[in-house]
């Protein structure tokens, strides 16, 4: 794992904490892990425009990667990079559980349009995390951006 700072948001039941912590320097290790692990299933998916736009604002403010921690999702953390978003099991050395890959925003002509992507499942129960991860991400980034 690299030694550069990663913007990190910790989201508890009553709020969040923003901090800089050690993490992936250039995401090379996580990129390699995503490429090497077998995908149990891959499905076409869409990221809601509101969610994607919120992430773009956060990326503009804090850079990438962003790492989100959620109290109610046990050891699961969300790593948000430019080309993918991946939910990892932090207690198992960041093993990917579910990932939004191939984000197709290059030809996006309007802010109200959803972003097409592919959803990779690396764990048999990953589908239970999809909606929860995105909702917690919206809550965390929205709260932090409102505070400034």
C-alpha positions as CSV (number, residue, x, y, z in Angstrom):
1,X,0.0,0.0,0.0
2,X,1.3,3.5,-0.9
3,X,2.1,6.1,1.7
4,X,0.4,9.3,0.2
5,X,-2.5,11.0,1.9
6,X,-6.0,10.0,0.9
7,X,-9.0,12.1,1.7
8,X,-11.2,10.1,4.1
9,X,-14.7,10.7,5.4
10,X,-15.9,8.6,8.4
11,X,-19.6,8.5,8.7
12,X,-21.1,7.5,12.0
13,X,-24.8,7.3,12.9
14,X,-24.8,11.0,13.9
15,X,-22.4,12.5,11.4
16,X,-19.0,12.2,9.9
17,X,-15.4,13.0,10.4
18,X,-13.1,14.3,7.7
19,X,-9.4,13.4,8.0
20,X,-6.4,12.7,5.9
21,X,-5.0,9.2,6.4
22,X,-2.5,7.0,4.8
23,X,-3.7,5.0,1.9
24,X,-3.3,4.3,-1.8
25,X,-0.6,6.5,-3.4
26,X,-1.7,6.1,-7.0
27,X,-4.2,3.3,-6.8
28,X,-1.9,0.9,-8.7
29,X,-2.3,-1.8,-6.0
30,X,-6.1,-1.6,-6.0
31,X,-6.2,-1.4,-9.8
32,X,-4.2,-4.6,-10.0
33,X,-6.4,-6.3,-7.4
34,X,-9.5,-5.4,-9.3
35,X,-8.0,-6.8,-12.5
36,X,-6.8,-10.0,-10.9
37,X,-9.8,-11.0,-8.9
38,X,-12.4,-13.2,-10.6
39,X,-15.7,-11.4,-11.1
40,X,-18.7,-13.5,-10.0
41,X,-21.1,-11.5,-12.1
42,X,-21.0,-8.3,-14.1
43,X,-24.2,-6.4,-14.9
44,X,-24.9,-3.1,-16.7
45,X,-25.8,-0.4,-14.3
46,X,-26.5,3.4,-14.1
47,X,-25.4,5.8,-11.5
48,X,-28.0,8.4,-10.7
49,X,-27.1,11.9,-12.0
50,X,-27.5,13.4,-8.6
51,X,-25.1,10.9,-7.0
52,X,-22.6,11.3,-9.7
53,X,-22.7,15.1,-9.6
54,X,-22.2,15.1,-5.9
55,X,-19.1,12.9,-6.3
56,X,-17.8,15.3,-9.0
57,X,-18.1,18.3,-6.6
58,X,-16.3,16.3,-3.8
59,X,-13.6,15.2,-6.3
60,X,-13.1,18.8,-7.3
61,X,-12.7,19.9,-3.7
62,X,-10.7,17.1,-2.2
63,X,-9.2,15.2,-5.1
64,X,-9.1,11.5,-5.6
65,X,-9.1,8.9,-4.3
66,X,-11.7,9.5,-1.6
67,X,-12.2,6.8,1.0
68,X,-15.5,6.7,2.9
69,X,-16.1,4.7,6.1
70,X,-19.6,3.9,7.4
71,X,-20.4,2.9,10.9
72,X,-23.5,0.9,9.9
73,X,-21.7,-1.1,7.2
74,X,-19.3,-2.8,9.6
75,X,-15.9,-3.1,7.9
76,X,-17.0,-2.0,4.5
77,X,-15.4,1.1,3.0
78,X,-16.0,2.9,-0.3
79,X,-13.0,4.0,-2.4
80,X,-13.9,6.5,-5.0
81,X,-11.5,6.9,-7.9
82,X,-11.8,8.6,-11.2
83,X,-12.4,5.4,-13.2
84,X,-14.2,3.3,-10.6
85,X,-15.9,3.2,-7.3
86,X,-15.2,0.1,-5.2
87,X,-16.6,-1.1,-1.9
88,X,-13.9,-3.0,-0.1
89,X,-13.8,-5.2,3.1
90,X,-11.2,-3.2,5.2
91,X,-10.9,-6.1,7.7
92,X,-9.7,-8.4,4.9
93,X,-6.9,-6.2,3.5
94,X,-9.3,-4.2,1.2
95,X,-10.7,-7.2,-0.7
96,X,-13.2,-5.8,-3.3
97,X,-16.8,-6.8,-2.7
98,X,-18.6,-4.7,-5.3
99,X,-17.3,-2.2,-7.9
100,X,-18.8,0.3,-10.3
101,X,-16.3,0.2,-13.2
102,X,-16.1,1.7,-16.7
103,X,-17.9,4.9,-15.7
104,X,-19.1,6.3,-19.1
105,X,-19.1,10.0,-18.5
106,X,-17.0,11.1,-21.4
107,X,-19.9,11.7,-23.8
108,X,-22.3,13.0,-21.1
109,X,-23.9,16.2,-22.5
110,X,-26.1,17.3,-19.6
111,X,-25.9,17.2,-15.8
112,X,-29.3,15.6,-15.4
113,X,-28.4,12.4,-17.3
114,X,-27.4,9.3,-15.5
115,X,-24.0,7.7,-16.0
116,X,-23.8,4.3,-17.5
117,X,-21.3,1.8,-16.0
118,X,-20.7,-1.8,-15.2
119,X,-21.3,-3.3,-11.8
120,X,-18.9,-6.1,-10.8
121,X,-19.8,-8.5,-8.0
122,X,-16.9,-10.1,-6.2
123,X,-18.9,-11.6,-3.3
124,X,-22.1,-13.6,-3.4
125,X,-23.9,-11.1,-1.1
126,X,-22.6,-8.0,-2.8
127,X,-26.0,-7.0,-4.2
128,X,-27.2,-6.2,-0.6
129,X,-24.6,-3.5,-0.4
130,X,-25.2,-1.7,-3.7
131,X,-28.0,0.7,-2.6
132,X,-26.8,1.2,0.9
133,X,-23.3,2.2,-0.2
134,X,-24.7,4.7,-2.7
135,X,-27.1,6.2,-0.1
136,X,-24.4,6.5,2.6
137,X,-22.0,8.0,0.0
138,X,-24.6,10.7,-0.9
139,X,-25.3,11.4,2.8
140,X,-21.6,11.7,3.7
141,X,-20.5,13.8,0.7
142,X,-23.6,16.0,0.9
143,X,-23.1,16.8,4.6
144,X,-19.4,17.5,4.1
145,X,-20.0,19.8,1.1
146,X,-22.7,21.7,2.9
147,X,-20.3,22.5,5.8
148,X,-17.7,23.8,3.3
